[in-house]
Amino acid sequence: MSGGESPGKEKHARAVGARVPVALWIPATLALALVTLPVIGLLLRTDFARLPALLTSEASLHALRLSLLTAAISTVLCVLLGVPLAIVLARSRVRGVRVLRAVVLLPLVLPPVVGGLALLYLLGRTGFLGYLIDVTTGVRVPFTTAAVVIAQTFVAMPFLVVSVEGAVRAAGDDFESVAATLGARPWTVFTRVTCPLLLPALASGVVLSFARALGEFGATITFAGSLQGVTRTLPLEVYAQAEADVDSAVALSLLLIVIAIAVIVLARPRAVEGVRG
Amino acid sequence: MRPVWCALVMALAVAGCAPGSADETLTVYAAASLTESFTTLADQFEADHPGVDVQVNFGGSSRLAQQIAEGAPADVFASADEAAMDVVARAGRLAGKPATFATNRLTIAVEPGNPMRVNGIADLARDALTVVMCAEQVPCGRAARHLIRDAGITVRPASEEPDVKSVLGKVRAGEADAGLVYVTDVLAENGTVDAVKVPEAAAVANRYPIATIADAVEPSLARDFEKFVLGDRGLRVFKAAGFGSEAGAGS
């Protein structure tokens, strides 16, 4: 996030960092093995000859389309709702904001299945909001694609909020103050000064939220159920297939890994920047 | 820093003395629909065998079968249908021939008092009804599809759940109007859901096989437990839970 370091300074930092104690290499290698070996295990188990057929089966295509669609909508919702929230949390001087920040992080640390139950008892037919919606509009949220999007937004939002809020704090409000003293209105300051400053953090937040939404399982199966084409996203399809057709489950897992790697490649430069900042 | 250490030490202490220091541990993998009966049987078996701890892992039969086929350390497997047991047999992980110990049949679980007036299998085709059932990969889903096909109706479920207890949960929570579950599941609920009789279900009754797993950690204990389940004590527990017996299958 602090792209302002001179190249010389960066070089110096690298030279110092190069002397890693040998003792660290052993646990570091183990950590790396823990991350990479399972993927290799999956690759070894993959039936590559049948891979195209398995990935283009009706159930797989349904799951893929549903996953991409819901994760995309969830990410848009995360941006529309999460960015304003991040700015409010970072800038507001109102008492109690610290508590609010902790509450917002809840889905990040909560087991997703607990989140799913909570959503069910809010928006389910017996939940107070769900009951109200059912009675007034006749709409029932559980078992719908909308429920999938709500579950994904619930679990993914904190990633965006944390990412953007950190950037807002790091950036400070000097530029905005200057813009304001020069006569810019708050909305102009927000669109012309604040937003451009937040773009890198927003980008990494978007990628992380999308990845989290795409991988969402526990809250979805608890709150939205599992039905092909409606609520059975890729992770749920993998779970269902693992009961009977392991080859198909492995093929779909491979697909999710490829998407995950694509996400990392997209997000990597920002993430590295974030670590240094 | 100190509170963190205290918490860690306490967590380790709790983890260390969790299920007691049993001399032998028997690991049983059992279908989700056996949750109540096998919990009772495990307790009785432990009472008969001091120093033995029976750990039962309940889940969808197909998933358990896959796990055992992949080498999960089970001593005994009790499945909700023969298809799931066949998966383990094909993987060469059975020590002996499976024996049937109970039968079970489907029923329609509805909210207490049956507010949606579900009277039989044909009602599940109603559009206004939110129906949940098991996914076709698990025994209760296989039986449900069989039943629906035999009835000549089309059912559009709102969700296909990974095991029968999840179906029951959706009905109990009031999210589904009707769910296809086993008669034993409704009995175990003690009135939180009602059952609608489905006479046609007798024709698609599940048979529950049990078998000892090859290279079991506790082979003799595993065979003892299998005999115990197949014996009089087992029969009594299954009868009380609403299971049928092989002789009177479908009755």
Interface residues (C-beta under 8 A of the other chain):
Chain A: L120 G124 R125 T126 R140 P142 F143 I221 A224 G225 S226 L227 Q228 T231 R232 Y239 A240 Q241 A242 E243 A244 D245 V246
Chain B: G60 S62 R63 Q66 T130 V132 A135 Q137 V138 P157 A158 S159 E160 E161 P162 K170 A173 G174 E175
